[in-house]
Amino acid sequence: MAIGEAPILIKKVKKAAPHAHHGGAWKVAYADFVTAMMAFFLLMWLINTTSPEQKRGIADYFAPASISETTSGSGGILGGTALGEDGAQGAGAQAIIEQLAPEAPNPSDGTQQDAAKQLAPEASTEALREAILQREQAAFASAAQSLRQALQDMPELAELSKSILIDQTPEGLRIQLVDQEGRSMFATGRTEPNDRAKLLLRAVAKIVNQLPNRVSIAGHTNVSTNGAKPDGDWQLSAARADAARRVLQSAGVDPDRVYQVSGKANSEPLYPDDPTLAGNRRIAIVLLREAPVLPPNHGLQ
């Protein structure tokens, strides 16, 4: 370079490298977040829609089975010891035996235990009787409904439906064939039922055959309009009840099921306020309530 000439300066400028592209990493993170939220809300929806039984089933499915809390054999029930001192690995203690054994009864509670033993058979017998009573009530109700339906379905019995009264009494299911004014089931002074009475008795026999209960049959008469109570009404009512028995048996009722046939004359009027009414003349057929049949040793210790 010559004297007096200005120096030549060379300036090198380094250009900064362009910013690197971040790519799609943030999209992946966002997608993971959205997926996790979707899974969370789906789980919450499933929990809300499943029943407690389903939840228990799922919990039991994922619950680990038979996992010991420790890695040694002493983590079991006996803690590595035997029940007694005389075993092959006899290192047991009396405290362990007492801890595992059921609680011994307190001698002072002997009186209470004896009372409980006495009450237990009575309670079981009462429960059995209650169950039999409920079943019998349902059977009686079904039989009564069947008889009413039969009276409606058969044209020849429809007009006679007013002559049958059905109710439940302490004795059992009572079916009464009642005289209507001008429509008697027996001719005056006669013991044989007429055709309409036989028709009703055969319909009753079908219902009686549906149940196993024993049968009681009673005949009733009314007081005459002049207030007389002739002694012959006893024989008349008993004969009419026996005639009803014969019709029932001819319709298929087992003779062994007939428990009682009686004549009550006018001693139990259906309408006490007016014992002269024709409705007091009737035949009462009762399906008797049966006592529960218990085994011979029931309630014995």
SVG drawing of the C-alpha trace seen along z (x, -y; Angstrom):
<svg xmlns="http://www.w3.org/2000/svg" viewBox="-148 -11 153 103">
<polyline fill="none" stroke="black" stroke-width="0.4" points="0.0,0.0 1.4,-3.4 2.1,-6.1 -0.8,-8.5 -3.4,-6.1 -6.3,-5.3 -6.3,-1.7 -8.8,0.6 -10.9,2.3 -12.8,5.5 -15.8,6.1 -17.2,9.5 -20.8,9.7 -22.0,13.0 -25.6,13.6 -27.6,15.3 -28.9,18.6 -32.7,18.7 -34.9,19.9 -35.3,23.7 -38.9,24.9 -40.5,26.4 -42.4,29.0 -45.6,30.7 -44.5,31.6 -47.1,29.3 -49.8,31.0 -48.9,34.4 -49.0,33.0 -52.4,31.4 -53.7,34.6 -52.6,36.5 -54.3,34.0 -57.6,34.2 -57.4,38.0 -56.9,38.1 -59.8,35.7 -62.0,37.8 -61.1,41.0 -61.8,39.2 -65.2,38.1 -66.0,41.5 -65.0,43.1 -67.2,40.7 -70.1,41.5 -69.6,45.2 -69.4,44.9 -72.7,42.9 -74.5,45.5 -73.4,48.7 -75.2,50.3 -73.6,51.1 -73.7,54.8 -71.8,54.1 -69.3,52.0 -68.7,54.8 -68.2,57.3 -65.7,55.1 -63.8,54.5 -63.8,58.2 -62.5,58.9 -59.5,56.6 -58.9,57.4 -55.7,59.5 -56.5,62.9 -54.6,64.5 -51.7,62.1 -49.7,62.2 -48.7,59.0 -45.2,60.3 -42.6,62.3 -42.1,64.8 -44.2,67.7 -44.9,65.8 -47.4,63.6 -50.2,66.1 -52.9,66.7 -50.7,68.5 -47.7,66.3 -45.3,69.2 -46.3,71.1 -48.3,74.2 -51.6,74.5 -50.1,76.6 -46.9,77.5 -47.0,81.1 -46.9,80.6 -44.0,81.4 -43.2,77.6 -44.6,77.1 -43.8,73.5 -47.4,72.4 -48.6,70.4 -51.8,70.6 -52.5,67.0 -52.8,67.8 -55.2,70.7 -57.3,68.5 -57.3,65.7 -58.4,68.1 -60.9,70.1 -64.6,68.9 -65.6,67.1 -66.5,69.5 -69.9,69.0 -70.2,67.2 -71.5,69.6 -73.5,66.7 -75.5,66.6 -76.8,70.1 -80.2,69.0 -80.5,66.8 -79.3,69.6 -81.8,72.1 -84.6,69.5 -83.5,69.0 -83.5,72.8 -87.1,72.9 -88.2,70.0 -86.6,71.2 -89.0,74.1 -92.0,71.9 -90.8,69.2 -90.2,71.7 -93.6,73.3 -95.3,69.9 -93.5,69.0 -94.6,72.3 -98.2,71.7 -98.1,68.2 -96.7,69.4 -99.4,72.1 -102.1,69.6 -101.0,67.2 -100.9,70.0 -104.3,71.2 -105.7,67.7 -104.4,67.4 -105.8,70.8 -109.3,69.9 -109.3,66.6 -108.4,68.3 -111.1,71.0 -113.8,68.3 -112.8,66.4 -113.0,69.6 -116.5,70.3 -117.7,66.8 -116.2,67.0 -117.9,70.4 -121.3,68.9 -120.8,66.1 -119.5,68.3 -122.3,70.9 -125.7,69.5 -127.6,72.1 -125.9,70.9 -125.8,67.1 -129.4,66.6 -128.5,68.7 -125.5,66.6 -127.5,64.7 -128.2,68.0 -124.5,68.5 -122.7,66.6 -118.9,67.0 -116.8,65.7 -113.9,66.7 -114.5,67.4 -112.2,68.5 -113.3,72.1 -112.3,71.8 -113.8,70.9 -117.6,71.0 -119.9,71.5 -123.6,71.1 -126.4,72.1 -129.2,69.7 -132.9,69.8 -134.4,66.8 -137.9,65.6 -140.0,67.8 -137.0,69.9 -136.2,72.6 -133.7,75.4 -135.9,77.9 -139.6,78.4 -141.4,77.6 -140.8,80.4 -138.7,82.4 -135.1,83.5 -134.0,84.0 -132.7,80.9 -134.4,79.8 -132.7,79.6 -131.4,76.0 -129.9,77.0 -128.2,80.0 -126.7,77.8 -125.3,75.4 -123.9,78.3 -122.1,79.8 -120.5,76.4 -119.4,76.2 -118.0,79.7 -115.6,78.6 -114.2,76.0 -114.0,78.3 -112.0,80.8 -109.3,78.1 -108.3,78.0 -107.2,80.8 -109.1,79.4 -111.7,81.4 -115.3,80.4 -118.1,79.6 -121.7,79.5 -124.5,78.0 -128.2,77.5 -130.2,74.6 -133.9,73.7 -135.8,70.5 -138.4,69.7 -141.9,70.0 -143.9,66.8 -145.9,67.5 -142.7,67.7 -142.9,71.5 -139.8,73.6 -140.8,77.1 -138.6,79.9 -138.7,81.5 -136.4,78.8 -133.4,80.6 -134.0,83.8 -135.0,81.8 -131.9,79.7 -129.7,82.7 -131.3,84.7 -130.9,81.9 -127.2,81.5 -126.8,85.3 -128.5,85.1 -126.1,82.3 -123.2,84.6 -124.5,87.3 -124.7,84.9 -121.1,83.6 -119.8,87.2 -121.6,88.1 -119.8,85.1 -116.4,86.4 -115.7,85.3 -113.8,87.9 -116.0,89.3 -112.9,89.4 -112.8,85.6 -116.2,85.1 -115.5,84.2 -118.9,83.4 -122.5,83.4 -124.9,81.6 -128.3,80.1 -128.6,76.7 -132.3,76.1 -132.9,72.3 -130.3,71.9 -127.9,69.8 -130.0,67.5 -128.2,65.8 -130.3,62.7 -130.7,62.5 -132.9,59.4 -135.5,61.4 -135.2,65.1 -138.3,65.7 -136.6,64.6 -136.2,67.3 -132.5,66.6 -132.1,68.3 -132.9,71.6 -129.5,72.7 -126.8,75.3 -123.4,74.2 -120.3,76.0 -117.1,75.1 -113.6,76.0 -111.9,76.3 -108.6,74.7 -106.1,77.3 -103.5,77.2 -99.9,77.5 -98.5,81.0 -95.3,81.0 -92.7,83.9 -92.8,85.9 -89.5,84.6 -90.1,81.0 -88.9,78.6 -87.1,81.3 -83.5,80.9"/>
</svg>
